[in-house]
């Protein structure tokens, strides 16, 4: 793995990246924040032919995926994505957003903290492992605030595309970690964002932090300035 570019760096760029350097590149800011992590093909698909992002992962993307989970305080994911990708409990707490209040079966048992985040319209009662935030839909701003208040300011969201759109629309995303896999799949597959346009005609601006490459896989981190 080699570093192609790092903005604001006073060191030698480009160059090889060892494990310590990679951890530094993907470390959260001291005050945390919400970071979205996605993979995309060269033709813009967020999934492979089987409808799963796992089928377009590369070895380099896998390394960075697991590193970011280790560095994060928690993982935030939509129930649909957790179900499609077969999420399971792990060392990092997982918070699953579901307006219907249904937890995917793969996350219903096993070691590791899993919290269902839903709204009052789901009919679920609040509990230690069920957060009820919002009336007709999940109040994402309240969710991010509660995570911070609970001592989990560094939030890694892994989608899906609809949840990512809603987080962006609410101005809650601070960083985007995006991998471009050296693959082209064609078809009419889902992109990493699904929903109405964002930020007006020109969209949302992003500031590049770094670019890393390995075996044709390009991994970047972008900062989204708050308005």
KOLPAVEX-794518 format. One line per 3 residues: for each residue x, y, z of N, C-alpha, C. Coordinates in steps of 0.05 Angstrom, whole numbers, plus 32768, in hexadecimal, padded with zeros to 4 digits. Layout:
BEGIN
X,Y,Z,X,Y,Z,X,Y,Z | ...
END
This chain:
BEGIN
8011,7FE8,8000,8000,8000,8000,8012,8019,8000 | 800B,802D,7FF0,801B,8045,7FEE,8009,805E,7FEF | 8014,8072,7FFC,8006,808C,7FFE,800C,809C,7FE5
7FF6,80A5,7FD8,7FF9,80B5,7FC0,7FF8,80D3,7FC6 | 7FE7,80DA,7FDA,7FE3,80F6,7FE0,7FD8,80F8,7FFC | 7FE2,810C,800A,7FD7,8114,8024,7FD8,8132,8027
7FC1,813E,8028,7FC0,815B,802A,7FCA,8165,8045 | 7FD9,817A,8044,7FE4,8186,805D,7FFB,8177,8068 | 8005,8162,805A,801C,8153,8065,8036,8161,8061
8048,815E,8075,8063,816A,8072,8077,8153,806D | 806D,813A,806B,807F,8124,8067,8083,811E,804A | 8090,8108,8044,8096,8100,8029,807E,80F1,801D
8073,80FB,8007,805C,80EF,7FFA,8063,80EF,7FDC | 805F,80D9,7FCD,8053,80C0,7FD7,8067,80AE,7FE5 | 805D,8097,7FEE,806F,8084,7FFC,805F,806C,8006
806D,8058,8010,8060,8040,801B,8051,8047,8035 | 803D,8037,803A,802C,803B,8052,802C,8021,8063 | 8038,8023,807B,8037,800C,808D,801E,800D,809F
801B,7FFA,80B1,8003,7FFA,80C1,8000,8012,80D3 | 8016,801C,80DE,8014,8034,80EF,800C,804C,80DF | 8017,804F,80C7,8011,8066,80B6,7FF3,8065,80AD
7FEA,804D,80A8,7FCE,804A,809F,7FBB,8051,80B6 | 7FC2,8049,80CE,7FB2,8050,80E6,7FB1,806E,80EA | 7FC8,807B,80E5,7FC9,8098,80E8,7FB7,80A6,80D3
7FB8,809C,80BA,7FA8,80A8,80A5,7F8A,80A6,80AA | 7F82,8090,80B7,7F65,808C,80BB,7F5C,8091,80D7 | 7F6D,809C,80E8,7F65,80A4,8103,7F50,80B9,8102
7F3D,80B8,8114,7F28,80CD,8116,7F35,80E6,8122 | 7F29,80FD,811C,7F31,8116,812A,7F2D,8113,8148 | 7F3B,8123,8158,7F39,8121,8175,7F1D,8123,817F
7F0C,8132,8172,7EF0,8135,817B,7EDD,8122,816E | 7EE8,810E,815F,7ED6,80FA,8153,7EC9,8105,813A | 7EB1,80FB,8135,7EA2,8102,811D,7E95,80EA,8110
7E85,80EF,80FC,7E78,80DA,80ED,7E86,80D6,80D3 | 7E90,80BE,80CE,7E9E,80B7,80B5,7E8F,80A1,80A7 | 7E8A,80A5,808D,7E7D,8091,807D,7E92,8081,806E
7E8F,8067,806C,7EA2,8056,805E,7E94,8046,8049 | 7E9D,8048,802F,7E91,803B,8019,7EA6,8031,8005 | 7E9D,801E,7FF4,7EAD,8015,7FDE,7E9D,8019,7FC5
7EAA,8020,7FAF,7E9C,8024,7F96,7EAD,8018,7F7F | 7E9F,800F,7F6A,7EAD,8007,7F52,7EB4,801F,7F42 | 7EC4,801C,7F2D,7ECC,8032,7F1C,7EB4,803E,7F0D
7E9F,802F,7F08,7E88,8039,7EFB,7E72,8042,7F0F | 7E7A,8045,7F28,7E68,8052,7F3B,7E55,8041,7F4B | 7E57,8027,7F48,7E45,8015,7F57,7E50,8010,7F73
7E3D,8011,7F86,7E44,800C,7FA2,7E42,7FEE,7FA9 | 7E3A,7FDE,7F96,7E37,7FC1,7F9A,7E40,7FB2,7F81 | 7E44,7F98,7F85,7E4A,7F87,7F6E,7E31,7F7B,7F62
7E34,7F68,7F50,7E1D,7F5D,7F42,7E0A,7F4E,7F55 | 7E13,7F47,7F6D,7E01,7F39,7F80,7DF3,7F4C,7F93 | 7DF7,7F67,7F8E,7DE9,7F7A,7F9F,7DF7,7F7F,7FBA
7E0F,7F75,7FBE,7E1E,7F79,7FD7,7E38,7F87,7FD2 | 7E3F,7F99,7FE5,7E58,7FA7,7FE3,7E70,7F94,7FE7 | 7E6B,7F7E,7FF6,7E81,7F6C,7FFB,7E8C,7F5F,7FE2
7E7C,7F5E,7FCD,7E86,7F51,7FB5,7E99,7F63,7FA5 | 7E9B,7F7C,7FAB,7EAE,7F8E,7F9D,7EC5,7F97,7FB0 | 7EC6,7F8C,7FC8,7EDC,7F91,7FDA,7EF6,7F87,7FCE
7F0C,7F94,7FD5,7F27,7F8A,7FCE,7F36,7F86,7FE9 | 7F4E,7F7A,7FE7,7F5D,7F75,7FFF,7F64,7F8F,800D | 7F6C,7FA3,7FFD,7F74,7FBD,8009,7F5C,7FCA,8017
7F44,7FC8,800A,7F2C,7FD4,8016,7F25,7FC5,8030 | 7F29,7FAB,8030,7F23,7F9C,8048,7F35,7FA4,805F | 7F4E,7FA9,805A,7F60,7FB2,806F,7F57,7FCC,807B
7F50,7FDF,806A,7F48,7FF9,8074,7F2C,7FF8,8081 | 7F1B,7FE7,8077,7F00,7FE3,8083,7F03,7FDA,80A0 | 7F14,7FC5,80A5,7F17,7FBA,80C0,7F26,7FCE,80D2
7F39,7FDD,80C6,7F48,7FF0,80D6,7F35,8006,80E0 | 7F24,8010,80CF,7F12,8025,80D7,7EFE,801B,80ED | 7EF6,8003,80EB,7EE5,7FF8,8100,7EF4,7FF7,811B
7F0E,7FF0,811A,7F1E,7FEF,8132,7F21,800B,813E | 7F24,801F,812D,7F28,803A,8136,7F0F,8049,813F | 7EF8,803F,8135,7EDE,804C,813C,7ED4,8045,8157
7EC3,8056,8162,7EB6,804F,817B,7E9D,803E,8176 | 7E91,8040,815F,7E79,8030,8159,7E75,8030,813B | 7E65,801D,8132,7E5D,801B,8116,7E3F,8021,8114
7E38,8032,8100,7E1C,8039,80FC,7E14,802F,80E0 | 7DFE,801F,80DF,7DF6,8013,80C6,7DD8,8011,80C4 | 7DCD,8012,80AC,7DB1,800E,80A7,7DAA,7FF1,80A9
7D92,7FEA,80B1,7D8A,7FCF,80B4,7D8B,7FBF,809A | 7D84,7FCC,8084,7D84,7FBF,806A,7DA0,7FB7,8061 | 7DB3,7FC8,8065,7DCF,7FC2,805E,7DD9,7FAC,8071
7DD4,7FAE,808A,7DDD,7F99,809E,7DD1,7F7E,8096 | 7DB9,7F7E,808D,7DAC,7F65,8085,7DB8,7F5A,806B | 7DBB,7F6B,8057,7DC6,7F62,803D,7DE3,7F59,803F
7DF2,7F66,8050,7E0F,7F60,8052,7E15,7F4B,8067 | 7E00,7F42,8076,7E05,7F2D,808A,7E15,7F37,80A2 | 7E10,7F4F,80AC,7E1E,7F59,80C3,7E1C,7F47,80DB
7E31,7F46,80EA,7E31,7F37,8103,7E3E,7F47,8119 | 7E37,7F42,8132,7E43,7F51,8149,7E61,7F4E,8149 | 7E6F,7F63,8152,7E8C,7F62,8153,7E97,7F72,816A
7EB0,7F78,8169,7EBD,7F86,817F,7EB4,7FA3,8181 | 7EAC,7FAF,816A,7EA3,7FCB,816A,7E84,7FCB,816C | 7E79,7FDB,817E,7E5C,7FDC,8180,7E4F,7FE4,8166
7E38,7FD7,815F,7E2A,7FDC,8147,7E0E,7FE8,814D | 7E08,7FFF,8141,7DEE,800C,8144,7DDF,8009,812A | 7DC8,7FFC,812A,7DB9,7FF6,8112,7DA0,8008,8111
7D9E,8017,80FB,7D88,802A,80F8,7D71,801B,80E9 | 7D5A,801A,80F4,7D42,800E,80E8,7D29,801D,80EF | 7D1D,802A,80DC,7D04,8037,80E1,7CED,8025,80E9
7CEF,800B,80E0,7CDB,7FF8,80E7,7CE1,7FE9,8101 | 7CF8,7FEE,810C,7CFF,7FE2,8126,7D06,7FC5,8125 | 7D11,7FBC,810E,7D18,7FA0,810B,7D36,7F9C,8108
7D41,7F8B,8119,7D5D,7F85,8119,7D63,7F6D,8107 | 7D77,7F6F,80F5,7D7D,7F58,80E4,7D84,7F3F,80F5 | 7D7C,7F28,80EC,7D81,7F0F,80FC,7D9E,7F0A,8101
7DB0,7F12,80EE,7DCC,7F0D,80F2,7DD8,7F1C,8109 | 7DCA,7F31,8112,7DD4,7F42,8128,7DC5,7F3C,8142 | 7DB2,7F2A,8141,7DA1,7F25,8158,7DAE,7F15,816E
7DC4,7F08,8168,7DD2,7EF8,817C,7DF0,7EF8,8176 | 7E00,7EF1,818A,7E1D,7EF1,8188,7E2A,7F04,819A | 7E44,7F03,819C,7E53,7F15,81AE,7E57,7F30,81A1
7E54,7F44,81B1,7E58,7F60,81A6,7E3F,7F70,81AB | 7E43,7F8A,81AF,7E2C,7F9C,81B4,7E1E,7FA4,819A | 7E04,7FA0,819A,7DF3,7FA8,8183,7DDB,7FB7,818F
7DD6,7FCF,8184,7DC0,7FE0,818C,7DAF,7FE7,8175 | 7D95,7FE2,8177,7D81,7FEA,8163,7D79,8007,8168 | 7D7A,8017,8152,7D72,8033,8154,7D59,8036,8143
7D43,803E,814F,7D2A,8040,8140,7D1A,8059,8149 | 7D01,805B,813F,7CF1,8072,8146,7CD7,8069,8154 | 7CC9,807C,815E,7CB1,8076,816E,7C9C,8067,815D
7C9B,806E,8143,7C87,8061,8131,7C8B,8043,812E | 7CA2,8039,8135,7CA7,801C,8133,7C98,800C,8148 | 7C90,801A,815D,7C83,800D,8173,7C96,7FFF,8187
7CB0,8002,8183,7CC3,7FF6,8196,7CC6,8007,81AF | 7CCB,7FF9,81C5,7CD0,8007,81DE,7CEE,800B,81E2 | 7CF5,8022,81ED,7D11,8028,81F2,7D1D,8014,8207
7D36,800D,8202,7D45,7FFB,8215,7D62,8001,8211 | 7D73,7FF3,8221,7D90,7FF6,821E,7D99,7FF0,8201 | 7D8D,7FDC,81F5,7D95,7FD4,81DA,7D81,7FDD,81C4
7D6F,7FEF,81CC,7D5C,7FFB,81B9,7D5A,8019,81BE | 7D63,8029,81AC,7D61,8046,81AF,7D4A,8050,819D | 7D37,805E,81A9,7D20,8069,819B,7D25,8087,8198
7D2B,8090,8180,7D31,80AC,817B,7D21,80B6,8163 | 7D10,80C9,8168,7CFF,80D4,8153,7CE4,80C8,8153 | 7CD1,80D5,8145,7CB5,80CB,8145,7CAF,80B9,812D
7CAE,80C5,8115,7CA7,80B6,80FD,7CC0,80AA,80EF | 7CD7,80B5,80F4,7CF0,80AB,80E9,7D06,80AF,80FE | 7D1C,80A1,80FA,7D32,80A3,810D,7D3F,80BF,810C
7D42,80CC,8122,7D4F,80E6,8124,7D6D,80E2,8125 | 7D7A,80E5,810E,7D96,80DE,810B,7DA8,80F2,811A | 7DA0,810B,811C,7DAF,811F,812B,7DAF,8117,8149
7D98,810F,8153,7D96,8107,816E,7DA6,80EE,8173 | 7DA7,80DC,815F,7DB7,80C3,8162,7DD5,80CA,8164 | 7DDF,80DB,8152,7DFB,80E2,8153,7E02,80F0,816D
7DF0,8101,8176,7DF4,810F,818F,7DF5,80FC,81A7 | 7DE3,80E8,81A7,7DE3,80D5,81BD,7DFC,80C3,81BC | 7E05,80BC,81A5,7E1D,80AC,81A3,7E35,80BC,81AF
7E36,80D5,81A9,7E4B,80E6,81B4,7E49,80E8,81D2 | 7E30,80EC,81DC,7E2C,80EF,81F9,7E32,80D5,8207 | 7E2F,80BE,81F9,7E34,80A4,8205,7E52,809C,8204
7E62,80AE,81F9,7E7F,80A9,81F8,7E88,809B,81DF | 7E78,809E,81C9,7E7F,8093,81AF,7E7F,80A8,819A | 7E91,80BB,819A,7E91,80D1,8187,7E9B,80C9,816B
7EAB,80B4,8169,7EB6,80AC,814F,7EA4,8097,8143 | 7E93,809F,8130,7E7E,808E,8125,7E85,8086,8108 | 7E85,806D,8103,7E8A,8063,80E8,7E70,8059,80DC
7E65,8066,80C8,7E4D,805C,80BB,7E54,804E,80A1 | 7E48,8037,809D,7E4E,8026,8086,7E36,8023,8074 | 7E24,8037,8076,7E0D,8037,8064,7DF5,802A,8071
7DE2,8024,8061,7DE3,8024,8044,7DDF,8040,8037 | 7DDB,8040,801D,7DD9,8058,800E,7DC3,806B,8017 | 7DAD,8061,8020,7D97,8072,802A,7D9E,8080,8044
7DAA,8070,8057,7DB2,807C,8070,7DC8,8091,806B | 7DDB,808B,8059,7DF0,809E,8053,7DE4,80B7,8048 | 7DD1,80B5,8036,7DC4,80CD,802C,7DB7,80DE,8042
7DA9,80D0,8054,7D9B,80DF,806A,7DAF,80EC,807D | 7DC5,80DF,8082,7DDA,80EB,8093,7DE6,8103,8085 | 7DEB,8101,806B,7DF6,8118,805C,7DE2,812F,805C
7DC9,8128,8057,7DB4,813C,8055,7DB1,814B,806F | 7DB6,813E,8085,7DB4,814A,80A0,7DCE,8159,80A8 | 7DE2,8158,8097,7DFB,8165,809D,7E0B,8158,80B3
7E09,813D,80B5,7E15,812F,80CC,7E2F,8121,80C4 | 7E36,8120,80AB,7E4E,8111,80A2,7E66,8123,80A1 | 7E7B,811C,80AF,7E94,812B,80AF,7EA8,8122,809B
7EAA,8108,8096,7EBE,80FC,8085,7EB2,80E5,8074 | 7EBD,80E2,805D,7EB6,80CB,804C,7ECF,80BC,8044 | 7ED0,80A3,804B,7EE6,8091,8043,7EDB,8080,802C
7EE6,8083,8014,7EDC,8076,7FFD,7EF2,8067,7FEE | 7EED,804E,7FE8,7EFF,803D,7FD9,7EF4,8039,7FBD | 7F06,803D,7FA9,7EFF,8037,7F8E,7F0C,801D,7F86
7EFB,8008,7F83,7F05,7FEE,7F7B,7F0A,7FEE,7F5D | 7F20,7FE2,7F54,7F26,7FE1,7F37,7F14,7FCE,7F28 | 7EFA,7FD2,7F28,7EE7,7FC1,7F1C,7ED1,7FD1,7F0E
7EC5,7FC5,7EF9,7EAE,7FD1,7EEC,7E98,7FBB,7EEA | 7E80,7FC2,7EF4,7E6B,7FAD,7EF5,7E54,7FB3,7EE3 | 7E51,7FCB,7ED9,7E3A,7FD1,7EC8,7E20,7FCF,7ED7
7E0A,7FCD,7EC9,7DF0,7FCA,7ED6,7DE6,7FE4,7EE2 | 7DD0,7FE2,7EF0,7DC3,7FF9,7EFC,7DC3,7FF5,7F1B | 7DDB,7FF4,7F26,7DDE,7FEE,7F42,7DDD,8008,7F53
7DD9,8003,7F6D,7DD7,8019,7F80,7DF2,8027,7F83 | 7DF2,8042,7F84,7E0A,8051,7F8B,7E0D,8052,7FA9 | 7E22,8060,7FB2,7E26,8061,7FCF,7E12,8074,7FDD
7E05,8085,7FCE,7DF1,8097,7FD9,7DD7,8092,7FC9 | 7DC1,808F,7FD7,7DA7,808B,7FCB,7D93,809E,7FD7 | 7D88,80B0,7FC6,7D75,80C4,7FCF,7D75,80DD,7FBE
7D66,80F1,7FC7,7D64,810A,7FB8,7D7F,8118,7FB8 | 7D81,812C,7FA6,7D9A,813B,7FA3,7DA2,8149,7FBD | 7DBC,814D,7FC0,7DC6,8159,7FD9,7DD6,8173,7FD2
7DD3,8187,7FE3,7DE4,819E,7FE0,7DDF,81B0,7FC9 | 7DC7,81AF,7FBD,7DC1,81C0,7FA6,7DCD,81B6,7F8C | 7DCD,81C7,7F77,7DD7,81BE,7F5D,7DF3,81B4,7F5C
7E04,81BF,7F6D,7E21,81B7,7F6C,7E27,81A1,7F80 | 7E14,8197,7F90,7E19,8182,7FA3,7E28,818C,7FBB | 7E34,8179,7FCA,7E43,817F,7FE2,7E61,817E,7FDC
7E6F,8192,7FE6,7E8C,8193,7FE2,7E9A,8181,7FF6 | 7EB1,8176,7FED,7EC1,8165,7FFE,7EDF,816C,7FFA | 7EEE,816A,8010,7F0B,8171,800F,7F1B,8157,8013
7F2C,8151,7FFF,7F3C,8139,8000,7F51,813A,8017 | 7F53,8124,8026,7F66,8122,803B,7F7E,8111,8032 | 7F78,80F9,8026,7F8E,80E9,801D,7F85,80D5,8008
7F98,80CA,7FF9,7F93,80B5,7FE6,7FA8,80A0,7FE9 | 7FA0,8087,7FEB,7FB2,8070,7FEE,7FAB,805C,7FD8 | 7FC0,804E,7FCE,7FBB,803A,7FB9,7FC9,8020,7FBF
7FBC,800A,7FB7,7FC7,7FEF,7FB8,7FBB,7FDE,7FA3 | 7FCB,7FD3,7F91,7FC2,7FC0,7F7D,7FAA,7FCB,7F6D | 7FAB,7FE4,7F67,7F96,7FF0,7F57,7F7E,7FFA,7F67
7F7C,7FF4,7F80,7F67,7FFE,7F92,7F6F,8019,7F9C | 7F5D,802D,7F99,7F62,8048,7FA2,7F51,804E,7FBA | 7F5D,8056,7FD0,7F4F,805B,7FE9,7F53,8078,7FF1
7F3D,8086,7FF6,7F3F,80A3,7FFD,7F2F,80AA,8015 | 7F36,80C1,8021,7F27,80CC,8037,7F21,80E9,8031 | 7F08,80F0,8033,7F00,810C,802D,7EF2,8118,8046
7EF6,8132,804A,7EE9,8141,805F,7ED2,8151,8053 | 7EBB,8151,8061,7EA4,8160,8059,7EA1,8178,806B | 7EA7,8190,8062,7EA5,81A8,8073,7E88,81AD,807B
7E84,81B4,8094,7E69,81BA,809D,7E62,81D7,8094 | 7E49,81DA,808D,7E3F,81F4,8083,7E40,8208,809A
END
